[in-house]
Amino acid sequence: MSPFPPADPRALAASGLDAASVHVWRLPHHRGAGRSALAALLAAYLGVPAAALAFVSGPHGKPALAPPHDALAFSWSHSGDYALAALARGVAPGVDLERVQPRPRALELAERYFAAEEAAALRGLSGEARTRAFFALWTAKEAVLKALGRGLAYGPARVAFALQRGRAAPRAFAGEAAPASAWQLHALAPAPGYVGAVAWRGEPRRLLAFAADAPVS
């Protein structure tokens, strides 16, 4: 998925985030800004001041909104100059964003932390093709594990993907993430030089992507 057209979160909030969709936002991010941009975006959707929001952490550290706003689920990731936020109702989304840059140790990392079939697929590539495939797999794993609420401590090899034309597709998930067929995964191209992925467990939904190139107020 590529286009991230500029939009006003307040206008979209007025039309509602329905149970058949997932919204993904590209936001500007600056070192030291913390979650202020995320809080402003969530507040715009909820129609409340950002100061009215409180965050809680799940058993494995996954952030969520505290009641009475907890019906709005979100996931958050930042890299470089941007952040991505995924919002949904009725499912827990997971999103990951990475700035694409050379990874000389990509194959070494894959052989250590990825499933054997994934490492083999990367071994058959070289140069930029290997770098992009590595990031496709990495963002897919992060997105699923964030949606699961477990993070990388769950074990990246336990959520295995097949590379199909440079994109990751769920192949075999172990433990509480299983089965892989229960998951929806979408690759994201939020800006030149960046890749991302969004995932959720459940039925397919309409995925809508937007950009807020100025801080949400």
Secondary structure, 3 states (H helix, E strand, C coil): CCCCCECCHHHHHHHCCCCCEEEEEEEECCCCCCCHHHHHHHHHHHCCCHHHCCEEECCCCCEEECCCCCCCEEEEEEECCEEEEEEECCCCCEEEEEECCCCCCHHHHHHHHCCHHHHHHHHCCCHHHHHHHHHHHHHHHHHHHHHHCCCHHHCHHHEEEEEECCEEEEEEECHHHCCHHHEEEEEECCCCCEEEEEEEECCCCEEEEEECCCCCC
